Amino acid sequence: MSFKEVKMNQKELKKIFYKWISSIFGTLLFGFIFSFIFYLVYDSHSKPFDIGTLIFLIGLGFFLLMGLLNLLGLLFSPNSIRRDLSQKKKIITQLKIEDKKLTRKANSSIISGYSIYFNDNEFLTTYEVSKNTFEKVNIGDEIYLECSKFGKWIIDIRWNSESIENRSYVK
């Protein structure tokens, strides 16, 4: 697979910086919500400590630990935004769609997402798209991708010159 490495312009640098900030904000919001749920559900003054409480605390601790690890990765990873912003390099490549899959909620017929899967590459293996995009693209189609070199933050993703960027997909 071939790719080209070029310099990012100021607009692209701002875009990946704002995506990074959004990721940090989302992680903090996730931690706040779970901490608030913990506060509402667990009141040590009125409930005796039992096995159910212990299981709840372990589950909550797991989710908070995952959030903390994600936050630390965003802030201190060797592939962090700092490296992208200082070196200002991006990758331009073409990816081939290998598969398309509907994501369903567990044990349900309700569709929760539309994913496209790409050929083996080091930049992007799967990407969640809108229903409209999912219906338009076909297996074997080529996708144009621009991403930051180190953090792999998506700058532009296109199919037949049409942007298919998922605004809710931060990275």
Steps between C-alpha positions, in 0.01 A plus 500: 500500500641835404458827679632851471627713788440876471489806723174605670365850463375714790134402449586130520710554813205676666266218399707226665560721806124548547443126455758440772328749732164332426647161593627635831167667573311181414722293728455745788125507443494118502686499834274765648182316400619169646616675818163669531321168448719354772407786730127452433496120528742438782428668832719338765306661786171328428599165350705219651803388302412179316613292198273696262664825607844346453414385147362844421817669629723265299300570182506873560871489577564315173316764293673785683840332453434462125404868481812601693725289278339653191555850640864426586551358151358817344724718714828307512509252210814501283259531205333796668376814340819685600702300249244561225488873573877539517588299187187603303498188285202316358454180305299481178399154381230294330326222691288222353173400667523131594167463683190681624314404818200617696562533871211387716433550866565184702223243461289740297389568147556875545783629281738726691761571235632451149865402461729460203819295526815566299782292360791433731679830567662694782271803487132402528346153522134582564288812479144567611295684237147631460221279365497702176874447445475131595237447230703684233842340542580151377756237588804564282450879483799723562496751786729804502645561847703783650610451860765641730821300489545410865160511672305384191243780550273508194529822304300400193330182384328485160322259270471608134597858600213506753585549865391207716640639822301399805489813718441293814809286430766705677819323401 
